[in-house]
Amino acid sequence: MKSLALAVFVSLFSTGACSATDGGADGDLSEAPITEPAGAAANDADGLVFYDYMNTDADGNPVLAGGVYKDPDQAAILRKSAKSRGAVPVDGYYHIRFVADAQAMDRAREFADLFLNHEAFKSIRDRFRIEYVEGNAVQMNCRNDVPQSPRIIDCDMNYILSLGAAPAHMTAVFTSRGSGGAGGGAVTIASIDYPLTTMLHEMMHTWTLQDEYIYSTSEADYYCKHPGILKGPNTTAFPTFGIYASDTEARGRHSDNIPWIDEIQVPITAFNGTKLLLGTSPTGFSPMEPGLYSGSNCSLALPSFRPYEIDNIMKTSMNTFIPPIHKQAVLAAIAEAAGW
């Protein structure tokens, strides 16, 4: 590997094979129509960045923690890069560029294998075009130096976005410097000291999914007023009533608050003593049955709900499971961005 120069490796994954392209006849996309990236656009416009780090619970077990913050400088860099480089060509592929320093490149390739063979993506693996770009670790400058939250990882976006041959829908950064994960926009970051699945969690943010672990009080108080945080494909937070007369009444009052309401066949209320309260009972139903389960990102600010009681990639980053409602939203975001 070259230490200061840039080494570019481009691989096109297709069913049953992996072939290389150097941008020749197969890679000439100058005549292809173009489209703006989707899925990450709203977060980039607002400068919202989701960050994640590993913590421990009272029993010493590793748990996912983190939150969201606003980074207007990064948003400006992303807008400038998109304007100068142009939109991603609509060529039938979703383009992912993996940028990694020399020590992190093997991790990027290991993750690509996990991703392309994941149950949620393996049926469309031939529709992803994967590019590997080795960056200089010093110039990537991935670090934890945000004063208000030293657990936030950040990198030099100007340098990272200057790499590669053409615009990509997503730039996924693996780094041997700094610690943590970040995502939600067109650039996702994961350090190699974190579980391999961290990058999958960050990608899910870019593809519209919200965290399902509970934010701290300070995070919830500050950011759980933002529409993009309060309501997403896999979480929702809204004021509830103290008591409901029936499940039918609850559905009528809150149908607009629950994005997955049409998927719910079980009650969205449950008795607590003599009171009928909002929220599907966590017992008595299949863990794969969609419902309205209490406890999600904004729970410390106002009542928050998620579609499944079962653990998944958005609640625990070491869990790779992507439930059906989550998968549907993710594949829709990818399809919209790629123009499928």
N, C-alpha and C positions, 0 to 999 in steps of 0.2 A: 504494500500500500504506500502511496506517496504521502508524505507527512504534511507538506504545505500546499502542494498543488492539488488540483481537483481531479478525482477519478470518477468517471461517470459510467454506470452500468445500467443498461436498459433491458428489461425482460418483458416479453409479452406472454402472459399466462393464457394458455388455451387448454381445452379439454384434453387431458391425457398427455400434454406435452408443454414444454416451455421453450420458446424460440426467441432469439435476440433480434433486435432491429436497431439500426444506426441512423434512422431518419431518412432512408433512401426512398425507393418507390413506395414501399408499404407505409412509410412514415410521412410522406408528403401530404400535408393536410391543408395546403394553402387555399384550395378551392372549396373546402368544406364550410357549411354554414356554422355560425357561432352562436353561443348562448351564454348568459351570465350564470355563474354558479348559484345553485339554490341550496336550501337547507341551512347553510351557515350565514346567509346574507343578512338576516335580521340581527343576529348577534354581532356580526362585524360592524353593521351600521351603528349599533348602540354602544359598541366597544365592550360588550359583555364577555368575560372570560370565566369559565368554570375552572376551579382548581381543586385538586384532590391530594390528600396525603394520608399516610398510614398512622393510625393512633392505636392505643390499647384501651380495652374496657376495664372494668373493675376487677375482672378475673385474669387480666393480663393477656387476653386474646386480641389478635390484630383486628382492627375495625377501620372502615373507611370513614374519613372525615374531610372537611373542606367547605367550600361554598362558592360564591361568585363575586366578582369585583368588576369595576368599570375601568377600562384602559383606553382612554381617548387617543393617546399617542399611537398605540398599536392599531386602532381603527383607522387612523389617518394613513399609516404606512400601508395597510392592506388596501385601502382605496386607491392610493397612489400607485401601488404595484399593479392592481387590476387595470387601472387606466393605461399605464405605460406598456404593459405586456399584452393587453387585449384579452378578450374572453377565450374560454376553453373551446376548441373546435368540437362541433357535434359530429363525431365520427363513429358512433356506435359503442364507444367505450367510456367507462368512468375512469378518469386518470388520477392515480395516487402517486405522489412523489415521496419516497422515503429519503430523508436527509439524515445522515448519521456521521459522527466522527469515527476515526479509525477503530477505536476501541468498542464502538457501539454498532458497527455495521453488521456483525454476526447476529446481534439481537434483532436488528431490523429484518433480516432475512428469516430468522426463526419466527418472528411475529407474522410475517407475510404468509408463511406456511400455515400457521394456526388460523389466520383470518380466512384464507382461501379454502380451507378444509372445514371451516365451521359450518354447522348445520344450516345456519341462516343464509350463508352465501355460496356454498359449494355448487348449488344448481346454476349459479350465474357467474362462476369464477372465470369463465372465458370472456366475460364482458368487462373485466377490469384490466386496465393497462398499468403495469407497475414499473416504476423507474427508481433506480437506486443511485443516489448521489452522495459521494463522500465529501463532507465538509471539514474545514479546519477547525479543530476544537476551540482554539483561542478566538478565532473570528466568530464562531457560533456564539461564544460568550454566554452559555447557559448558566444560570446562577439563581441564588435565592437572596435577593437584596431589596425586596419591596419593604420599605420601613414599617408600614402598618401591619404587615403579615409576612414574616420571614419564611413561612412555609410555601409561599407562592413561588413557583419556578417560572423564569422568563428567559428568553434568548434574544439575540440580535436579529430582529425580524428583517431589517434591511438586507443584511448579508444572506440570511436563509432564503428569502424570496428572490434573491439575485441568481440563485443556483438553478441548474436544469436548463433543458433545451427549449421548453415551451410552457405555456400556462397549464396548470393542473387544477383539478377540482379540489384536491386536498393535498396539503404538504404535512407529512407526519414525521416529526423530529424525534430521533433517539439520541440521547446524549449520555456521555460518561461523566459529565460535570453537572453540578446542581443535583437536586433531589425533589421528586414529586411528579405530578401530572397536571396538564392543563389542556383545555379544549373548548369547543363551542363555536369556533370560527373556522376559517379556511386553513388554519395552522393548528395542529395538535402536538403536544410535547409529552414525552415520557422518559424518565431517567432509567438507566439500566440497573440501578439498585432497587427498583420497585418490581413487583410481579409483572410478568410478561403481559398479563391481561389488562394492565393499566391502560395501555394504548387503545385497547378495544373499548373500554369505558369512555375514554376521551373522544374517540370517533363517534360513539353513540350521541354524545352531546352535539357534535357538528350535524348529525343527522336527526336533530330535533328532540332527542330524549332529555328528560330532566333527571336530576339526582333523586333517589328514593330514600337515602339516609337523611336523618334529621340535622338541619343546620343549627349552629350555635345561636343563642339568643341575639347576639350582636349582628350576625349575618342575616338572620331572619327579620329582625326589626328594620334593617336598612334596605335589603333587597327584595323582601317579599311584598313589596308594593308594586313591583315591576310586572306589567302584564305578561311578559315573556317567561317569567318565573312562576307566576301564580297559576298558569294554565298551560299544559302541554299534552302531548299524546299519552303520556303515562303518569301524569300527576295533575292534581287540581286542588286549589285552596280557595275557600270562600266562607263567608259567615253562614252559620246554620241556625235553625230554630231550636229552642230548648226542648221541644217535644213535638211529635207528629201524631196525627190521628190515624194514619194508615200509610202503608208503603206506596199506595197509589198517589196519595197526597205528596209524599216526599219526591216521587218521580216528577210530578207535575211542577212542583216548585223549583226543582234543581236540574231539569233536563238540559238547560243551556249551560250549566256549570260543569257538566260531566262529559268530556269529549267521547268517552267510550260507552255512553249510556245504551246505545243500540245493541251492544254486545252482552249486556248484563241480563241474565235469565233468572238470577237468584234475587232474594230481597236485598234492597239497599238500606234497610233499617233492621234494627234488632232491639229486643227488650233488655233494659237494664232495670231490673226489679219490675215496677209497674209502668215505667216510662218507655215509650218507643222512640229511640234515638237514631240519628243518621249514622250509617255505617254497617256494612255486611258483617255478620258474625264470623269470627275467624275460625270457628269450628262448625262441623256439620256439612261442609261442602268440599268438593275436590279442590286441591290446591291449584289446579289448572282451570278452575271455573272463574271467569271474570266476575268481579263484584266491585264494591266500593269499600275498600279496606282502609281503615284509619291509620295514620302515621306515615308522614312523608316529609319532604324537604322543609316546608314552611310550618311545620306543626307547632313550633314555639311562638309563632306569630298569630296564627288563626287555624281553624280546622283544615287539615290537609289529608288527601286521599290518594290511593294508587289502585291499579286494576287487579293486582294479584297479591295474595298473602305470601306466596312462595318467594324465596330469595331469588335474585337475578343480578345481572351485570351492573345495573344501575343502583343497586343497594350495597352490594359487596363486590368490589372490583376483581376479587380472586375467583368469583363465580362467573362462568362464561355463559350461563343460560340466558337466552333472549326469548321471552315469552311471545306468544302469537301477536298480541296487540302491539307490542314493541317492534316486533319484526315487520309487521305491516307498515308502520310509520317510517321505519328506517329504509325499507326497500322503496317506499314511495318517494322519499327525499332523494335517494340515489337516482331513481328513474327520472325524476324531474330535472335534476342537475345534468344528467347525461343526455336528456332529450329522447328517452326511450318511449 
